[in-house]
Amino acid sequence: MDFAIIRLIFAALVPVIFAIIFTLLTKRDNSFAKMSKSARQIIIGIVFGGIAILGTEFGIPVQGVQLNVRDAAPMVAGLVFGGPAGIIAGIIGGVERWLSVYWGMGTFTRFACSFSTVMAGFLAAAIRRFMTYNKKPDVGLALGSGAVMEVFHLSMIFFTNIKDETQAIEVVRVCFWPMVIANGLSVMNAVIAAKAVEGELKGIIRARREKEQRRIFKILRKWIVLAIGGAFLVAMWFSLSMQSNLAIKETRDRINVVISEVSEDVSDASDRHLLELGRLVTREIEIYEYDLDEMAKRYNLTDISIVDKNGIIIDSNNPSYIGYDMAAGEQSAEFLCLLNGEQEYVQAYGPIAMDSNICRKYAGVAMQEGFIQVSYDAEAFQKDVDRQLENVVENRRIGENGGIIIIDANLATISKSESLSSLSFKNSKNVNVKPDGEIRSYDINGTSYYVSVRTVEGYYIVALYPVHDALQQRDISLYVVFFNMVLIFAFLYVLLFFLVRRVIVSKIEKVASSLDKISAGNLDTVVDVRGSEEFVSLSGNINQTVDTLKRYIAEAAARIDAELEFAKTIQESSLPKDFPETDEFSIYATMDTAKEVGGDFYDYYISDDGKLNFVIADVSGKGIPAAMFMMRSKSILRSLTEQGKEVDEVFCEGNKSLVAGNDASMFVTAWQGALDLSTGLVKYANAGHNYPIVKRGSGKFELIKEKVNFVLGGIARSKYVIHELQLEPGDIIFQYTDGANEAINEQEEMYGLERMIDVLNAKEYDSLKEMCDAVMEEIRKFVGDADQFDDITMLAMKWKAPKK
């Protein structure tokens, strides 16, 4: 048996090995992986069908039964690789098992095995399609489905051979645990191996180690399995207890009936024999002269007594009895019925009235003036009766293999049932016979028996009933109950699976999907999940909450809009107003923020030394933080400039001020120039800003490249270089922030400097405002419907003539 189990284990590994092989082939770049899905399903189905055939042809013989893992092949094919593969494998394995009887396979389980193998393929396909949604099952479901399939297989063997229930139950008894465990583990290990090859197992293990939140359906399914499993175990325990008690009661009743019948037979034989001797003695006494001692010896009797009509013993072969009044003792008084019309009376073997330590069996026969009483003890009785009992129990049976043994006081066998011909209690060390009528279990000659012993007329009546036979009906009932319960509970599990998924989980997933949309910002999503009062209420509550949230958001947005509009007004008011046209210069600037308030700024003013100072800058970031940093930067730069410092000194000291307390790590790019209105000389510095674009006289706008220093607010020790640019009357300086040249359209194309310079050179503009508006219009045409992602600021200055 141990070697057979080892062979069964190796057979169970075959589907696992091929599951690994086909998983590897599917993953790698090869001709198999490049086949269509249908072609792969057919090939896998045929291969696993061949594995099912091997399971049939190379089954492991144990006690006349073939153990196999045939059903594991279509289950693995269907669960791991797809429903069509499982169905093909099942049909191949089932058809081959049906035809295998023509080359020697047994017919007893032909239909059950063939049908079950085909059904294994369809079951795997159904699980894959409707329960795991074309994904590999988890480990628990794989183990359970493989085991339940084999329970179905064995139940088919039993129910299709119910007319020969003895052989059917033996087949099931031998196959049950090895095949259920082997097939279940084979399917489970194949799923584990396939997942390990594909890398799914690592994710599952990692998730469990990290205790990630599991989907509610898996939690519900776990508790469904625990609840159904618990109910199954309780029901099986109750059924086992009830069936065992019924089996013991039925065994006790059957043994007691047979013992009672045999006891009656022994008593009847004893009664007939003693009465016959009493009649002979009575006839001799009435007809012939008699010698009671001689007669007792001749008839092998212990006592012969003559009792008169008054119930007094008047003669006996035992002189001590003469003169004894029969009415004096309870045992002897029973014979007084012979003085009242009874002709014969026989008494059971037991203690006599004169001495309770002496046991006799008495019989009486009536005469005209009294009666004759005869008796013998156990030894005399058994000597005469043994011959009559030799065949009393020969044909008596208890069940199929049980029977009766009659044993004398010396443990010599007098008679036994033919079914127990090889048994004997004599000199038996493992049987302690207690003649109390109770039923006990003993091991006799390697077989367990229920044994009950009674004493009758000095004999031991021993009833033996093999435990196997006694409990066979119990086992049959238990297997029937077990099969039915497994299939019923499996059906309940599937039913609850779909009910939970349909009634609860699917609706929760709909609610979750709607909440995901709401969380993503789509507050117009309406949750509409029906089917139960709870989900209707939940949908209504969520929608009400979202409506309230939308109202709060709208109110907050309105308040923020008002505050931002106020901030925008403040920011715009901080920018310089348009200078009136002068004979010496013209200057114009514009800013279009990406948000309500922006981080760009510009400034221009005439300082006390008579120079025109103009600056354009771009703060990192957008919105309120950038606007606040912009206000701080503008204020610092203007304050330092009005102190009469050169632009390089302004940038150096301004940078230090901006670095101090800059916890938000913001920075600003800036370009600042100072125009001497008398000479047209511009001194400027560039802190990480764009190159200026300059037009000289009637020429074209060109990009002026120079050394660019580090941004303001970045590093406290940064140094800044001053540059000079000599203008001639009519020259124009155009500056801008990167929101202009880096504007992006819907195709994610950048506007670029070339397009900007082309617009600047497109014509002679009547004013700087017209020129800046033309650039802004072209940028907007280029961007189209794409969102503006950065502030766009432009500044233009034209030197007309020296100051007089």
Rosetta blueprint (number, residue, H / E / L):
1 M L
2 D H
3 F H
4 A H
5 I H
6 I H
7 R H
8 L H
9 I H
10 F H
11 A H
12 A H
13 L H
14 V H
15 P H
16 V H
17 I H
18 F H
19 A H
20 I H
21 I H
22 F H
23 T H
24 L H
25 L H
26 T H
27 K H
28 R L
29 D L
30 N L
31 S H
32 F H
33 A H
34 K H
35 M L
36 S L
37 K H
38 S H
39 A H
40 R H
41 Q H
42 I H
43 I H
44 I H
45 G H
46 I H
47 V H
48 F H
49 G H
50 G H
51 I H
52 A H
53 I H
54 L H
55 G H
56 T H
57 E H
58 F L
59 G L
60 I E
61 P E
62 V E
63 Q L
64 G L
65 V E
66 Q E
67 L E
68 N L
69 V L
70 R L
71 D L
72 A H
73 A H
74 P H
75 M H
76 V H
77 A H
78 G H
79 L H
80 V H
81 F H
82 G L
83 G H
84 P H
85 A H
86 G H
87 I H
88 I H
89 A H
90 G H
91 I H
92 I H
93 G H
94 G H
95 V H
96 E H
97 R H
98 W H
99 L H
100 S H
101 V H
102 Y H
103 W H
104 G L
105 M L
106 G L
107 T L
108 F L
109 T L
110 R H
111 F H
112 A H
113 C H
114 S H
115 F H
116 S H
117 T H
118 V H
119 M H
120 A H
121 G H
122 F H
123 L H
124 A H
125 A H
126 A H
127 I H
128 R H
129 R H
130 F H
131 M H
132 T L
133 Y L
134 N L
135 K L
136 K L
137 P L
138 D L
139 V H
140 G H
141 L H
142 A H
143 L H
144 G H
145 S H
146 G H
147 A H
148 V H
149 M H
150 E H
151 V H
152 F H
153 H H
154 L H
155 S H
156 M H
157 I H
158 F H
159 F H
160 T L
161 N L
162 I H
163 K H
164 D H
165 E H
166 T H
167 Q H
168 A H
169 I H
170 E H
171 V H
172 V H
173 R H
174 V H
175 C H
176 F H
177 W H
178 P H
179 M H
180 V H
181 I H
182 A H
183 N H
184 G H
185 L H
186 S H
187 V H
188 M H
189 N H
190 A H
191 V H
192 I H
193 A H
194 A H
195 K H
196 A H
197 V H
198 E H
199 G L
200 E H
201 L H
202 K H
203 G H
204 I H
205 I H
206 R H
207 A H
208 R H
209 R H
210 E L
211 K L
212 E L
213 Q L
214 R L
215 R L
216 I H
217 F H
218 K H
219 I H
220 L H
221 R H
222 K H
223 W H
224 I H
225 V H
226 L H
227 A H
228 I H
229 G H
230 G H
231 A H
232 F H
233 L H
234 V H
235 A H
236 M H
237 W H
238 F H
239 S H
240 L H
241 S H
242 M H
243 Q H
244 S H
245 N H
246 L H
247 A H
248 I H
249 K H
250 E H
251 T H
252 R H
253 D H
254 R H
255 I H
256 N H
257 V H
258 V H
259 I H
260 S H
261 E H
262 V H
263 S H
264 E H
265 D H
266 V H
267 S H
268 D H
269 A H
270 S H
271 D H
272 R H
273 H H
274 L H
275 L H
276 E H
277 L H
278 G H
279 R H
280 L H
281 V H
282 T H
283 R H
284 E H
285 I H
286 E H
287 I H
288 Y L
289 E L
290 Y L
291 D L
292 L H
293 D H
294 E H
295 M H
296 A H
297 K H
298 R H
299 Y L
300 N L
301 L L
302 T L
303 D E
304 I E
305 S E
306 I E
307 V E
308 D E
309 K L
310 N L
311 G L
312 I E
313 I E
314 I E
315 D E
316 S E
317 N L
318 N L
319 P H
320 S H
321 Y H
322 I L
323 G L
324 Y L
325 D E
326 M H
327 A H
328 A H
329 G L
330 E H
331 Q H
332 S H
333 A H
334 E H
335 F H
336 L H
337 C H
338 L H
339 L H
340 N L
341 G L
342 E L
343 Q L
344 E E
345 Y E
346 V E
347 Q L
348 A L
349 Y L
350 G E
351 P E
352 I L
353 A L
354 M L
355 D L
356 S L
357 N L
358 I L
359 C E
360 R E
361 K E
362 Y E
363 A E
364 G E
365 V E
366 A E
367 M E
368 Q L
369 E L
370 G E
371 F E
372 I E
373 Q E
374 V E
375 S E
376 Y E
377 D L
378 A H
379 E H
380 A H
381 F H
382 Q H
383 K H
384 D H
385 V H
386 D H
387 R H
388 Q H
389 L H
390 E L
391 N L
392 V L
393 V L
394 E L
395 N L
396 R L
397 R L
398 I E
399 G L
400 E L
401 N L
402 G E
403 G E
404 I E
405 I E
406 I E
407 I E
408 D L
409 A L
410 N L
411 L L
412 A L
413 T E
414 I E
415 S E
416 K E
417 S L
418 E H
419 S H
420 L H
421 S L
422 S L
423 L L
424 S L
425 F L
426 K L
427 N L
428 S L
429 K L
430 N L
431 V L
432 N L
433 V L
434 K L
435 P L
436 D L
437 G L
438 E L
439 I L
440 R E
441 S E
442 Y E
443 D E
444 I E
445 N L
446 G L
447 T E
448 S E
449 Y E
450 Y E
451 V E
452 S E
453 V E
454 R E
455 T E
456 V E
457 E L
458 G L
459 Y E
460 Y E
461 I E
462 V E
463 A E
464 L E
465 Y E
466 P E
467 V H
468 H H
469 D H
470 A H
471 L L
472 Q H
473 Q H
474 R H
475 D H
476 I H
477 S H
478 L H
479 Y H
480 V H
481 V H
482 F H
483 F H
484 N H
485 M H
486 V H
487 L H
488 I H
489 F H
490 A H
491 F H
492 L H
493 Y H
494 V H
495 L H
496 L H
497 F H
498 F H
499 L H
500 V H
501 R H
502 R H
503 V H
504 I H
505 V H
506 S H
507 K H
508 I H
509 E H
510 K H
511 V H
512 A H
513 S H
514 S H
515 L H
516 D H
517 K H
518 I H
519 S H
520 A L
521 G L
522 N L
523 L L
524 D L
525 T L
526 V L
527 V L
528 D L
529 V L
530 R L
531 G L
532 S L
533 E H
534 E H
535 F H
536 V H
537 S H
538 L H
539 S H
540 G H
541 N H
542 I H
543 N H
544 Q H
545 T H
546 V H
547 D H
548 T H
549 L H
550 K H
551 R H
552 Y H
553 I H
554 A H
555 E H
556 A H
557 A H
558 A H
559 R H
560 I H
561 D H
562 A H
563 E H
564 L H
565 E H
566 F H
567 A H
568 K H
569 T H
570 I H
571 Q H
572 E H
573 S H
574 S H
575 L L
576 P L
577 K L
578 D L
579 F L
580 P L
581 E L
582 T L
583 D L
584 E L
585 F E
586 S E
587 I E
588 Y E
589 A E
590 T E
591 M E
592 D E
593 T L
594 A L
595 K L
596 E L
597 V L
598 G L
599 G L
600 D E
601 F E
602 Y E
603 D E
604 Y E
605 Y E
606 I E
607 S L
608 D L
609 D L
610 G L
611 K L
612 L E
613 N E
614 F E
615 V E
616 I E
617 A E
618 D E
619 V E
620 S L
621 G L
622 K L
623 G H
624 I H
625 P H
626 A H
627 A H
628 M H
629 F H
630 M H
631 M H
632 R H
633 S H
634 K H
635 S H
636 I H
637 L H
638 R H
639 S H
640 L H
641 T H
642 E H
643 Q L
644 G L
645 K L
646 E L
647 V H
648 D H
649 E H
650 V H
651 F H
652 C H
653 E H
654 G H
655 N H
656 K H
657 S H
658 L H
659 V H
660 A L
661 G L
662 N L
663 D L
664 A L
665 S L
666 M L
667 F L
668 V E
669 T E
670 A E
671 W E
672 Q E
673 G E
674 A E
675 L E
676 D L
677 L L
678 S L
679 T L
680 G L
681 L E
682 V E
683 K E
684 Y E
685 A E
686 N E
687 A E
688 G L
689 H L
690 N L
691 Y L
692 P L
693 I E
694 V E
695 K E
696 R L
697 G L
698 S L
699 G L
700 K L
701 F E
702 E E
703 L E
704 I L
705 K L
706 E L
707 K L
708 V L
709 N E
710 F L
711 V L
712 L E
713 G L
714 G L
715 I L
716 A L
717 R L
718 S L
719 K L
720 Y L
721 V L
722 I L
723 H E
724 E E
725 L E
726 Q E
727 L L
728 E L
729 P L
730 G L
731 D L
732 I E
733 I E
734 F E
735 Q E
736 Y E
737 T L
738 D H
739 G H
740 A H
741 N H
742 E L
743 A L
744 I E
745 N L
746 E L
747 Q L
748 E L
749 E L
750 M E
751 Y L
752 G H
753 L H
754 E H
755 R H
756 M H
757 I H
758 D H
759 V H
760 L H
761 N L
762 A L
763 K L
764 E L
765 Y L
766 D L
767 S L
768 L H
769 K H
770 E H
771 M H
772 C H
773 D H
774 A H
775 V H
776 M H
777 E H
778 E H
779 I H
780 R H
781 K H
782 F H
783 V H
784 G L
785 D L
786 A L
787 D L
788 Q L
789 F L
790 D L
791 D L
792 I E
793 T E
794 M E
795 L E
796 A E
797 M E
798 K E
799 W E
800 K L
801 A L
802 P L
803 K L
804 K L
